[in-house]
């Protein structure tokens, strides 16, 4: 298997500028979507290279943005990762509970949803450099990739994720506003997912992910799945 699978990093993409823990973009949402789509592909018999290529396509077409209303407490430290006031929220948090790119006063749910959605929809194309292994030449090389921005007419999977301590009823409030914004911009939500699937322990907050879909991704997303958290088509 060594040398067959490209080395991928920056697996999911978030509109995040410099922050305490990273100086590159990071994400909180596309991971679980890639796992479902690529898992279905593997179950259908795709070879390793084909699954890797599909995973990269998902990676390049997914964008996320998240906020936190509280920190999480990592068991080994027994202390919150960061402190937030009662009327503050952290914008641009990471998947492991890292603080975000800015802190601001708490806003109503519709304003939070608008801020998260527009951070994704108004984010332009950008380039990334990946390190990959060339099995034929026996050495690493740099590969430049371009993540394109979403545009009118694109079909997307809209994922509203809870960070661990947010009721699902509040996630649906966020989704309602997200759906309205996408419709107004001509972005077609053809699949959705709402719930706490990528969490940071007991953190209160949420993230929005928009994944641009093609026919193959839609077919694989719809494929039967049977796990403790997901079950459809079986």
N, C-alpha and C positions, 0 to 999 in steps of 0.2 A: 504493500500500500504506500510505502514511503516514496515520495517523488511524484505520486499521481494526483494528489489533492492540492490545489493552490492554497497558499497561506493567505488567509483573509483576516483583516483586522478592521477596527472601526465598524463593527458589524451592523449597528443600527445608527441612524443619523438623527441628530437633534440640532435645532437652531440654537446653538449655545456658543457664546463668545468666551473669552478667557475667564476662568473662575479659579477657585482655590485649588482644585484637584487636577485640572487639565487645561491645556492650551489648544486643544483640538475639539472638534464637535464630538458629542457623544449622544446616546439615545436612551429612551426608556420604553420603547414600544414595539419596534419592528421585529425584535427577536422571536416572540411567540408566533407571529404571523409567518415568519420564515420557517419555523419549526413545523407548523401545520402543513404548509404548502410543500416543503421539501420532504417532509416525512411521507406525505401521500405519494410523491414522485418516487421515492425509494421503494415504497411498498408495491408500486406498479412495475418495478424492475429497472428503473433508470440506473445506468452505471454511475460510478463514483464521480467521474468528470462531469457528466450531464447534471447530476444533482448539484455539484459545486457551481456550475455555470448558472443554474437556475437560482441558487441561493444568492449569488452575486447580483442577479437581476432584481430580485426582491430587495436586496440591500440598497441598490442604487435608486430604487423607486419609492422608498419609505422615508417619511420624515415625521419627527415627533417633537412635542414640547410639553413640559410638565410643570406643575406648581405644588408646593407643600404648604399646609397650614400648621404643621408640626414636624418636628424631627422624628427620627427613629432612635431606638436605644439598642446598640449592638451588645449582645450578651457579654462578650469578653471585657467590655469597658464599663458596662452598667451605668453609662451616662449618655445623655442625648448627643448625637453627632454635632448638632449646632443648636443654638438657642433662638427662639422666636417669641416676640411679644404677643400678647393676646389679640392684638389687632393688626398683626403683620402676616405677610405671606412671602415665601421664598420662590422665586421664578427661575426656571431652568434647572431644576434638580436632576440628579443622576439616578441610575437604576439601583445603586447600592446605598442610597440615602445621602449622597454628597450634597452639599449646599449648591445653590445655583449661581446665576450670573448677576442677579440683583435682588434686593429686598424692597418691598413696597407695602403701603397700607392695604389692608384687606378690602376687597371689592365685592360687589354683588355677583352672584353666579353667572348671570348673562355677560357681565363685563369680563369676568375671568375667561369664559368660553370664547368670547370675541378676541381677547388678547392672545390666547393660545392658538386659535385658528388662524388669525392674521399673521402671527409669527411664522407660521408654516407657509401660508398661501402667498405672502409677500416676500418670502425669502428667495433670492435669485439662484441661478445655477452657480455651482462652485466645483473646484477641482480637488481631487485627493490623490495622494501617492500611496500605493500599496507595494509591499515587498512580497515578491513571489519567487518560487523555486522553479528553475528551469531544469527538468530532469534530464534532458538531452545534453545540455552543456555542463550540468553539475554545478550550478552556481545560482546565487540570488540575483534578481534584477528588479528595478523600479518600474511600476506600471502606473501610468496616469489615467485616472477615471474622472468622468464629469457627471455630477448629479444635476439633472435638469429640474427646473421648477415646474410646479403644476400649472396647467392652463385650462381655459374654457374647453369643455367637451371631454376632458379626461374622466375616465371611470375609476372610482376609488373604493377601497375598503376603509370605512371609518371606524376607528377603534378608540373608545373612551375607556381608559383603564383606571381603576382605583389603586391607590398606593398601599392599601392595607387596612386603613381605619376610616374609610369613607363609605357611607351607606349607598346601596345601589340606586335608591331613589334620587339621590343627589347627582349621581353619574348620568341618569337619564335627563336631568335638567340641563346638564352640560351638552349632552348629545342633541337635545332639541334645538339649542342655539346653534350648534355646529352644523346641523342639517340645514337650518335656515340660511346660514352664511354660504354654505357650499351651493345651495340652490340659486342664490342671488348671483353667484359668480359663475354659474354654468358648469360647476363640478358635479358629476353624477355619482351619488352614493349608491352603488349597486350591491354592496354587502356591508354588514356592520357587525360590531362586537362590542358589547357593553358589560363590564364587570371587572372584578379584581383578579387579574391574571399574572401581572408582573408587579410584585409588591416589595416594599421596603419595611418589612416587619409591621409595626403598628402605626406607621406614618399616615397622617391625614393629608389627603391631597389627591390629585388625579393627573393624568396625562392624556393628550390627544395624539393619535397617529393617523396619518393619511397615507395609504399605500396605493400608488397607481397600479391598476390591474390590466392585464391582457387576457385573452381568451384562455390560454393555458393555465394561468394563475387562478382564474375563476373556477375552472374545472377541477383543479387540484384542491382548492379551498372547499369546494362542495363535496369532495370525496368523503365517504363514510369515515367516522372517527369514533373511537370508544376509549375514553380515558376517564379518570376520576372527575375531571373538570369539564370536559367536552364530550358530548355524545350526540351524534346525529347520523342519520342514514343507516343505522344498524338496528 
